[in-house]
Amino acid sequence: MQYRQLGDSGIEVSAICLGSWLTYGVGVDDSAGRACVDAAFDVGINFIDTSNIYGRGAAESFLGDVLKDRRRDSYVLATKLFFPMTETDKGLSAAQVAKQIDASLARLRTDYVDLYQCHRYDPDTPLEETMEALSEVVRSGKARAIGFSEWSPEQIEAAVALAPPHVKFVSSQPQYSLLYRRAEAKVIPLSIANGIGQIVWSPLAMGVLSGKYAPGATPPAGTRAAGDDAAFMKLYMTDPVLEAVQRLKPVAEKAGCSMAQLAIAWVLAQPGITSAIVGASRPEQLRETAKAADLAIDPALLAEAAAILEGVRIS
């Protein structure tokens, strides 16, 4: 497994990050979830990402239980806040930051998280208040570093301007894949200039880049596109997109890897990318995906893959 420094934090994380959205404590049986976490450690993944909103605390509670017997310094743990936990508990106010970090730590059964992230920007709270509250979380030892997810370039610049005296962001968590590249225009260059690393989510475009969805065909039973996420995935599930994705097969064959591994290897080869978040409901799935971190694929093949999808990119 390859390891990279997260921004200018000094924290070393695996190039593959185990995510817990829609899986642990929520959609995956606990025994299968435990097997996936064990598999992550077996292949060298030391980075685990979650959020208080995943299952409204269920994912954090699951991880707290499954990690409780492992050495705390053997893994890097990240969680988030912003989305409503109750009708009144939401956002990034000072009161909410103080309340939600303590609640997350209790569920995770740890004294600190390595990375505490703003799941989105809060337009209803002054940025100075949020940054001061996050800084206090770091100064109190409850988090080693702070980050954000899906903030605009203007919001990032405003936060950077407040550090010092406030603690500086070290990570960004944008959606990013061969099919979704919006962050390339401004967020990634701005982050690189300010020592902020990218921890990207949905590097497989919600599974579409694995090639398991055939154009014109009904999504296989048990897949995300056949379940509750169908509406969420509709932009990816068009015949032009799925036909283009199928044209990645010979590229993957030339690279000697699966289509999913090719897609993740492409993400990890891009400037400013620290880690790619992957989910898994089966340990063998995770073991296969994790191999992407160690692939040495000819840059010409990665460029060929990007060129094939250029005309059907969602962003």
Secondary structure, DSSP 8 states (H G I E B T S, - for coil): --EEE-TTS--EEESEEEE-TTSBTTTB-HHHHHHHHHHHHHTT--EEE--TTTTTTHHHHHHHHHHTTS-GGG-EEEEEE-S-SSSS--S--HHHHHHHHHHHHHHHTSS-EEEEEESS--TTS-HHHHHHHHHHHHHTTSEEEEEESS--HHHHHHHHTTTTTS--EEEE--B-SSS--GGGTTHHHHHHHTT-EEEEB-TTTTTGGGT-S-TTS---TTSGGGTTTTTTTTTT-SHHHHHHHHTTHHHHHHHTS-HHHHHHHHHHTSTTEEEEEE--SSHHHHHHHHGGGG----HHHHHHHHHHHGGG---
